[in-house]
């Protein structure tokens, strides 16, 4: 029987990688002087609370916490690159997170909803077609956005570190030795990726919003906002289920679009980037083992 491993995950940051376990988060960054700086901290109590066992709710709360945690780690890594005089922290940091979320909802949910309503009004089409147009517009916006930002040199490097993070997790789950040359042989895609979550969320939204039928514009906007947590919870549960049944040929076929989209958000990393990712993972794993009493040193 195959031993079930912890569902470790991570995220690319500016010139580095964040790795999150069940108790500890660690981040390794390549500083301007070429040295690797590593930091770690214990996760908030929500990761050990009973809430994380409640379907739908666990996904929403953990993903929200991960979003805030991820933004904070990105800011820390950006501060490490920019120097002491340009740090973003405190109210400015959380204000940035809040504005980013509002912009994301406006661009990827409210704007397509408005487009669907416009199509229904202008062409006299029924609500089913309008909702389909809305969903396809949302999907096109997501793919176009991810594709376009990949041409920016700074984002391309983040995508390379994203690939390094995936390769490291894949190597660990395959019980391979974590050295840059060995880890480099693994794929840059992973079924639990945040990109997969976004695509799943968009696809679920097409189905759920279509079932609502015709709505006045204000109610249409309100439904897209109010149902977003529900759709996010469903998307999380789907990814959790698909990851636990990845050996199934049917499940592999169903998650193929998720893996395809990751080709846009990951790039082949250099050995130097893999070194950073491996250090982040090993720091996180060592602290997890220390806290749980496994191989304490």
N, C-alpha and C positions, 0 to 999 in steps of 0.2 A: 504494500500500500504506500502510495506517495505521500510524503510528509507535507502537510499544508504549511506554507511559509507565511509570515506576517505580510500584510498588504502595504509594504513600504511604497512611498511615492515621493515626488519631488517637483521642482520647478526651476527653470532657468532664471537667472538674475543677471545684472550687469557684470560681465566678465566673471561669472561664477555660477554655482549651482546650489540650490537649497534642497536638503533631503529631510523628509518628515517621517518619523516613526510613530509609534503609538504613545510614547511618553516624551520624546525629545525631538527637537528640530535643530539641524545643524546647517551651516552655510560655509562654503569655501569660496574665496574670491582671489583672482589674480590681480594684485595691486600694480600700479604704474611702474614700480621698481622691479617687477618681475617675481616678487615673492608671493607665496600663497598665505593669505590670512584666513583663519578658521574661527568661527564663533559657534556657540551652541547654547540652548536654553531649554528648560523643561516646558512642555506644552501646558496650556490651561486645563483646568479640571474637567472641562466638557468632554475631553477625549477619553476620560475614564468614567464618565457619569452614565447613569442608566439610560439617558436620552439617546445615546449612540446605538442602542439596541432596538429603538422604536422605528419601524419602517416608515418611509417618507419623511418623518420629522428628523431622523438622524442625518439624512442627506442634506436637508436644508440648513440645519444648524452647523454641521461640520463644514459644509461648503462655504457658508458665510464666514466662519472663523478662518478657514483656509484662505479665503479671498483677502481678508484684512491682514492676516499673517503674511501672505504672499506679497501684498503691496508694501508692507513694512520692511520686509527683507529686500525687496527691490530697491527701496529708498535707501536702506543701509548700504547696499552695494554701490548705488549711485554716489552716495556721499563719500565712499572710500575712493572713488575715482576722481571726484571733483575737488576734494580738499576740505579743510576745516571751515573755510569761510562761506561755503555754499550749501551747507547742510539743510535738509528739509526734515522737520520733525514736529512733534506735538500737534497743535491744532491745524497747522498747515498740512501735515501729512494726512490726518483723518478727513480734512476738508477736501483734499485731492481725491481720496478714495470715494467720498460721497458724490462729488461732482462727476467722477468717472462712471460710477454706477448709473447716475441719472442720464448722462449722455448715451451710455450703452442702451438703456431702455428706450430712450427717445429715438435713436437711430435704428435699432434693430427690431423694435416692437411697435412703437407708435407710428413711425413713418410708413412702414409697410401696411399697417392697419388703415391709415389714411388713404394710401394708394388703392387698397381694395375697395374702400367706400367710394372713392372717386370713380373707379371702373364701373361699379354697380350703378351709380347715378348717371354717368355720362353715356353709357351704352345700354342701360336698361337691363343688364344681366342680373340673374338671380343671385341670392346670397351665397350659394354653394360655389359658384364661379368666382365671385368676389373674394371669398375666403381662400380659395385655391390660389388666386393671383397674389393675395397677401402673403401666403405661405411661401410661394415660389420667389417672390421679391425678397423676403427675409432670408431665404436660403442663398439667393444670388448675392445679396449684400454681404453675408458672412464669408462666402468663398472669395468674392472680389476683394474684400478688405484684407483677408489673410494673404491672398496672392500679392496684392499691391504693396503692403508694408514689407514683404520679403525682399524687395529691391533696395530698401534702405540699408546701407552698410552696417549701421549700429544694430538694427533688428536682425540682420542676417547673422551677426555674431551671436546674438541671443538665441537664434534658432539652432546654431551650431552647438551651443551649450545645452540646448534642449535635447538635441540628439545625443550628447554625451550623457545626460541624465538618464535617458531611456536605455542606452546601451549598458550603463552601469547596473540599473535595476534588472534588466534582462539577464545579464551575466550572473548576478547574485542568485536570481531565481533558477538559473541553470546549474548552480553550484560550481561555477567556474572560478578560477583564481582571478582576483581583482588586480590585474596589472594593465597598464594602458594598451599594450600590444594584444593581449588576450581579449580585453573588453572591446577593442576596436572591431573584432570579428562579428559582433552581435548587431542585430537590427536596430534602427533608430525609431521604430514604432512600438507602441505598447497599448493594450486594450483599455487600461485605466487612465489614459491621458486626458488632460483637461480639454484638449481639442476635441476628443471623442465626446466628451460631455456636452460641449457647445453644439456640435452637430446633432446629437441625440435630442437635446432640448428643442432645437429648431424643428426637427422632424416630428417630434411629439406635439409641438405647438400647432403644426399644420392640421393634424388629425383632430385635436381637441377643439381648436377654434372653429374648425369647419362644422363641428357638431352643434355649435351654438346657434347656427342659422342667422337670419337677418336681425340686425341691431341698429338702433340710432347711433350716430357717430360718437357721442359722449359715452354711451354705455359700451360701445365697442372699445374705446380707449380704456375705460375702467376695467373691463373684463380682461384685457391684455395685461394690465398691471396686477390685478387681484389674483389672477390664476397663475401668474408666473411662479410663485413659490410652489404651487401644486405640481406644475410641469417640471420644475427643477427637482423636486422630490422623486417624481416618477423616473426622470432621466437618470438620477443617481442609482435608484434601485435596479434599473435595467442594466447599467454598466456593471454594477456589483454582481448581478446574476450572470451576465455574459462572461465576466472575468472568471467566475467560479466554474463555468461550464465551457471553457475555451477549447477543450478537447473535442467537443461535438462538431461534426462537419456542418450541421445546420447553423450553429451559433457562429462558426467562422465565416459562413456566407453572410449572415446578418450583420456582422460587425465590419465587413469588408469596406463599406463607405467610410467608417470611422478611421480605419487604418489608412485609407487612401488620402483623406484630408490631412493626416499627419505628415504626409510627404511634403506638404506646403509649409508646415510649421517646424519641421526639423531639417537639419542639414548634417552632412558628415563632419564630425568634429576632428580637430587635430589631436595628436597624442598629448600635447600640453593641456588641452581642454579636458581630456579624459582623466589626466592626473588630478585636476581640480575636482572633477566630479567624484572620483574614487575617494579622494580625501574627505569630501563632504559626507559621503556615505559611511566611510569607516569611522569617522568621528561620531556620527549619529548612532551607529550600531554599537560602538564601544560604550557610549553613555547609556544606551538602552540596556545593554547587558549588565552594566554596573548597577543600575537602578533595580533590575529584576533579580540580581544575585547570580547571573550567569557569567562564569569566568571573571569574577571581580579581580582587578589588579590595583 
